[in-house]
Amino acid sequence: MISRRVVIYCPDRHIVYDGRTPYKRGVGGGISARVRMARALARAGHRVTMVVNCPGRRRIDGVEYVPLDRTRRLEGDILIANTSGGSMSLEPLLDLEVETALLLVWVHGTIKPVGLEAIGFHALYAVSNFVADVADGEWGARRERIFVSYNAFEPDLFRAAERSRPRRDPYRLVYFSHPSKGLETAIDVLRRLRAVDRRFHLMVFGGARLWGESELPAAAEEGVIRRGLVGQRLLTRELLQCGFALQMQARPEPGALAIVEAMRAGCILIASPVGCVAEMVRDDGDGFLLPGDHTRAAVRDRAADIILQLVEDRERATAVRRRAQCIPWDTDTMARVCRRFIR
């Protein structure tokens, strides 16, 4: 394999972070994916530099982190430019001297990055086929210039967490994302379940700060345990103890890490088939897809019914969990997808 000089550049400034941050506290999926891919490419033998909103220059896990304010020139064989928050703009790249053989733009969602055409990219790196289709059909990017590599789970995190043999609680639900994606629906499903069995409870991880927003006070709710932003190591251990993950929402999901992490952890995913979810989850195979408006009582009733049935039918629940845990999208596999494109 030929070793390449890979520069990952992100001008977002709404959160300060480096390669250690996601393991200490919760951050958005874009940041986590960025750190994971950089580590995986470095493990594969590439010389990787991350030019991001980090607190100082430092080498972490084989990746060189360089602060945005100390960078005037980007030089490498491959430059991967991306934005996943803040103003969603790549225009700051135009103020830098750039020397690269290949410029990729890594797109994390359906919002077209500001300055996309101006920077003169060679290809788009999309986090799902759904995002690739949006870029092709709505942005005017040609499909042949787009490749897909899913955001992925980190095998070493799960191996480390599984060594302690965490005990799964079938009555423990989990919601881990920004509240706007469907937290109220998750809580309402919990209410329905607790009306039948008070052992059900909901662990809530994440919050508005995932997207650099201010956290609003939340009303107390019986059976709801709010954990806020936690690092990936703790989150992984917690997921392995949960029975079900709720991801019922209206927002078209571009490629959430929550999907692959819940599945790898063996949390039975109850989700809306929006965005990339339908391409990643097989209904009644390795998860459950509930069509319709997630705010409607009938859809929430259906979610509660599925959970109640699976708690009673442990053999069926175990089969679903095992299929989900066979999800193939780990960081090294996704890095190999990228390497096939950039070599």
N, C-alpha and C positions, 0 to 999 in steps of 0.2 A: 504494500500500500504506500502511495506517495503521501508524505506529510505536507499539509497545506498551512499557510498562514491565514487563519480565519479571524476576522474582526466582527464582533457583534456590537452594533451601535444602536442605542435607544436614547432619544433626547428628552424623554418624559422626566419631569422634575417633581411630581406630586408626592413621591415617596423616596426617601433616602435608603439605600440598601447595598449590600454586596453579597458575595457567595455564601456567607454565613446566615444572613438575615432570615431566609425562609425557614430555617431549622430552629430558630429561636422564637419567632413570632409569626402570626399570620400575615400574609401579603396576598395581593391579587394573583390570579392564575397566570397572567402574562409574565409577571416577574418570576414566579416559580418555574414556569416553562423555560424561560430564558436561562435561568441559572442551571436548570437540569440539562438542557441541551448543550450548554457550554461545557459542563463537566463531562458529559458523554463524548463529545467531540475530542476533548483533551485526553480522555481515557483511550480513545481510538488512535492516538498518536499525532493529532493535529496541534499546532501551536495557536492557542486561542487567547484572544484579548477581548475583554468586555469594556466598552466605553459607555458608561452609564452614570446615573446620579448616585455614585458611591462616595463615602466619606473621605477616602484617601486611596493612594496607590498601594496595592497589596496583591500578593499572589496567593490564591486560595484554590485548593483542589486542582492544581495544575493550570489554572486560568489566571491570567493577568488582568486585574481590575484597575481601570484608569478613570479618574473623575472627568466629567464633561468639561468643567471649567479649565482643565489643564490640557485640553486637546485642541490642536489647531489643524492637525493633519491625520488622515486615516490611510494607512498603507497596509495592504495584504493581498494575498491571492484571491480571497473571497471576502466580500463585505456583505454582511446580513444586516440590513436596516429594518428597524421595527418600532412600532409605537402601540401601546395597549391601554393608555389612559391619558389624563390631563387634556390637552388641546387636540390630541390625536393628529399631530402634525410632524411631518418629516422635513419641513422646510429648513430647520437649523442645519441640516446636512449641506445645504447650498452655501453656507458660510465657511465650510471647511475645505481644505485641499484634500482631494481624494485620488488615490492611485490604487486601482484594483483591476483584475482581469474579469471579475464577475461580480455584479451587484444584484443581490437578491433582496426583495422586500418580503418580510415575514408578516403576514396579515392574520390577526387574531380574532377579527370579528367582521361584521357586515358594514361598519362605518368606513367609508373610503378615506384613507389617510390623506390629509392635506399635503399638497405638493408631490403627490405620487408621480404624475407625468413629468414634473419639472426636474426630478432627480435623475431621470434617464435610466431606469432599472432594466435589467436583462430578463428577469423572471420573477414570478411570485411564488412564495412558499406559504401555502394555506394550511390551517389547522384542521380542516375537514373538507369533504367533498361539497358539503353545503356552502361553505364559505367560497370555495373555488367556483361553484356555479353562480354565486352572487357576483363575484369579481368578473366572471365571463359575461353574464347576462346584463348586469346593471352598470358596471364600471367601464366596460369595453375592453377589458384585458382578454386576449385570446387564450382559449383553453390550453392550447399547446405550449403556452408560456407559463403554465401553472403546474406545480406539483404539490402533493398533499403528504404531510407527515403529522400524525396526531400528537397532541399534547399527551404525555405519557407518565406512568407511575414509575417510581424508583424501586427496583427490586431489593436493594440493600436495606432500605427503610423497613420493608415488610419482613425481610428475613430477620432483622434485628428484633423487631417487635414480636415476631412469632416464637422466638426462642423462649420467651417467658410464658408461653402457652396461655394467652388471655382467654378468659371464659366468656362466651357469647351469651348475651341476655336477649331472648327472642322478643321480650316486651320493651326493649329499648329502641327507639327510633332516633334517626339523626337527620339534621338539616345543617349543611355547611356550605354557605355561599353568602352573597350579598342579600340583605332582607327583601329587596324589591323583586327577586326572582320567584318568590312564592312562599315566604315564611308564614304569612297569614293562613294560607291554605294548609300548610303543614300543621299549624297549631289547631286549626279547625278539625282536621282529620284526627288529631290526638283527642280532641274533646269527644268525638264520636266513639273512639275506642275506649276511653275511660268511662264512658257511660255503660259499657259492657263489662270492663275489667280494669280496676284501678291500678293494676300493676304496670300498665302502659305509661311510658314517660318519653319525653323528647329532649335530646341533647342538641343544643344550638351552638354552632361554631361560626365564626366570621362576624360580619357586621359592616356598617357603612364605611369604616376606615379602610376596608379592602380596596375601595375605589378612591381613596384619598379624601373622603367626605367626613364631616363631623358626625359623631355618634349621637343619636337622639335617645333620650331616656325611654325605656320600654316598660310597659305595664306588667305587673306580676301576673303570672298565669299558673294555676295549679298543674303540676306535672311537667312544667317546662323548666329546664336547667340551662341557663345561658352561660357559656364558657368564653365567649368573645374570641379574640384573635390569639391563637396558640401556634406554636411551631409545628413543623411537619412531623417530627418524631413523636410528639405527644398526640397529635391528631391521628397518626397511623395506629398507635396503640388503642386509641379510643374507638376508631372505626372497627377494629377487629372484635370489639365487644358489643357492637350494635347489631340488631336483627334486620332492620330495614332502613333504607335511605329514601327520603321524600324529595322529589325534584319535579313537582307539578307547577307549571308556569305557562305564561303566555308569550314571554320573550323568546324569539327564535334563538336557540342555543347555538353559538358558533362552534364551540369545542371545549367544553368545561372539563377541567381536571377532575371535578367532583364526580363525573360519570365513571371514568376509568378507575379512580381511587376507591369509590364505593364498591364497584364490581370486584376489583382485585381483593378487597377486604372481605368479600363474602356478604356484604350488606345487600339484601334483596332490594333492587331499585324499583321504585314506583314513580314513573315519570310521564310527562306529557310528550307526545311525539312531535316536538317542535325543533326546527333547525336540524342539527346533526344527530339528535338523539335517535331518530328512527334508523339511521345508518349504522349506529353503534350498538343498539340493543335489539335483541330478538324477543318479541312479545311472547310471554308465557314460555320462554326458553331460558334466557339468562337474566330476565327482568320482566317488568310489566309496563306496557304503554297504555295510557288512558287518554283516548281522544276526547275532544270537547273542551268547553270552557272550564278551566280548573276552579273558577270561583262559583260554579253552579253546585247546588246541593247534591244532585244526582252523581256528579263526577266524584265528589268528595266521599259520598256514601260508598261508591264502587271501590275506592281506594281502601277504605276501612274494611269493607267486606273481604277483599283479597287478603289483607293482613290477618284478619281473624281466621280465615280458612287455612292459611299457611301455618299459623301458630298451632292449630289443631292437627294439621297434616304434616308432621315433621319429616316424613320420608320425602314428600314432594318438595318441601322447603329446602331440604339438604341437597336434592338434585339440582334445584335452581341455583343455589349458592355455589356448588361445585362447578357448574357450567360457567357461571360468572367469573369465578376465580381463574379460569383458563384464558381470560382476556390476554391477547398477545402483545399489547402495546406498551412495552417497557421502554425505558429511555435509550438503552443501547440499540434496540431494534429500530427505533425511530431515527436514531443517529445514523444507522446504516442506510436508511432510506435517503437521508440527506446526503450522505457520502456518495451514494450512487449518482446523485445529480451533480455534485460539485467537483467530482474527481476530473 
